[in-house]
Amino acid sequence: MRLVKNILLFLVMAALGLYIFMPKVQLYYKAEQFLKSKNIVISNEKIDSNLLSLKLQHPVIYYQGLDVARAELVEAKPYLVLNSIELKNVETLGSVKRLVDMNIENMDIKQSIFKPFYLKLSANGSFGTAFGYIDLRERKIHIDITEVKDIKPLKGVLKKGKEGWYYESRF
């Protein structure tokens, strides 16, 4: 019984040590390289890493050389079982703003190790409140807008269903 306790204690301490001393900035740079291969560039960010999270302040996102969006804060919390990314005050820029002029006040993206290819989304913004998911295995995005405020800029990409407005796409 004592051996089992010691093994469990060792595993818990190893997991805690791995979490606290995880090279968060290096993982971010690796993710940035992967995104660059998909023509997505994040620049002008100020990186702040602490024991529990990684924060990017004022990043600008470019897709194929065009500025797409700017956020006030992006905070990644890589917990061992549930990972999350929180975005605050995201606004569209450039030619995207002419097509879809919207602001996102707060957006949460959560991913569990039990469903590694499934991301849950929730957002509040100028359009209202939205919930949805991204299924990486099936390459599908589905977002339901539950509390509608101003969706005029998004009507070109949204569809009307029984439950209300939604966006669905494959990539």
N, C-alpha and C positions, 0 to 999 in steps of 0.2 A: 504494500500500500504506500509506503514511504517513497519507493522508487517511482511510482506513478505520479505522486505529488511533485517530486523533483523534476520529472520530465515535463509535466504540465507547466510548472513554474518556469523552467528553462524556455519552453516554447512561447509562453506569454512574454517573457522578458526579451527574447529574440525578436518577436513581432513588434513590440514596443520600441526597441532599439532601431529596428529597420525603419519604422515609421518616422521616428524623431530625426534620425540622421540620413533620411532619404535625400539624395542629391536633386532637390526640386528644380533648381535653376538649370542643371544639366538636362533633366528630363524635358523641361520647357524648350531648350535649344534643340533637342532631338525632335520634338513635336513640330517645332518651327521649320526644321529641315524637311520633314515629311510634308508639311503644308506647302512648302515652296515647290515641291515636285508636282503639286496639284494646282500651281499658279496662284496660290494664296500667300500673301506676304503680310506680316504684322510688323509695323515699324513705329518709331517715335515713342516707344513704351519705356516707362521707368519700372524696373523690376525690383520688388521688395520680397525677400524670402525670410520666413521665420520658422519656428519649429513645427507649426501646424498647417501653414498655408503658403501659397505663392500668390502675390498680388502684382498685377500689371496696371499701372496708372496711365491713363490717356493714350491707349494704343489706337493706331489707325490701321484699318484692314484694307488691303488692296487685293483685287482679283483681276488677273491678267493686265496689270498695270494701271487699272482704274481704281480711284479711291471709292470704297463702297460704304464704310461705316467708321464711326469713331465712338469709343466708349470712355466713360469717366473712370470706371474701375472694373477690372476682371479679376475675380478671386477664385483660385483653384484650391480645393481642399481634398487632397488625396488620402482619404481615410482607407483603412485596409479592406473594409467590407463594402462601404458605400462611398463612392467618389462624387464630388459635386463641383460645379462651376457656377459662380454667380456673376452676372453682368449687371452693371448699374449705368443708367443714363446713356443708352445707345441711340445715336442718331444717324440717319442715312446721309450720305454725302454725294456730291457730284451728279453724274447722270442718273444714278439710282434714285436720288432725291427727286429728280424731275418725274420719274416714273412712279415711285412709291415714296411719298413724303410722310414718314412716320417716325415716332420716337418710342423707344422702349424704356420705361422707367426702371423696371426690375425684371430680370429673367434668371430662372434657375434651371440647370441641366443636371440631372442625377443619373448615375450609372452604378449598378450593383455587380459584384463579382459573380453572383448567381445567375445573372443574365448579362453577360459581357457585351453582347451585340445589340442591346436595347437601351435607348436613352429616353428618359422621361423629361418633358419640358413643361414649364409653367412660366407665364409672362403677364405683365401689366404694362399697358402703354396707352398711346393716344387712340388706339383702335379698340381698347377695352381689356378684357381679361381672356387669356387663352391657355389651353392645356393641350398637350399632345405628346407624340412620341416620334422617335427616329429608329427604325429597325434597320440596322446595318447589314444584317444577313440577307433580308429581302430587298434592301436598298429602297426603302419606302419612308416617306415623311407624311404624317397626318397631324393636323392642328385644328382643334375646335375652338371657335371664339364663343365664349359663354356669355359674357356681359359686353354687349356691343355699345361702343361710344361713337366713334367716327371712322367708318370703314370705307368712305368714298375713295381714298387713295388705293385701297386694296381690292376693290370690287372686280378689277380685271383679272385677278388671280384666284379669288374666292369662289366657292360654289355654294348654292343654297340647298340645304337638306331639311329633313324633318325636324332635327334638333336645332337647326340654325345654320349659321355660316361656318364653313370649314375650308381648309386648304389640304389638298392631297397631291402628292407627286412622287415620282420615282426618279432615282438618280443613278 
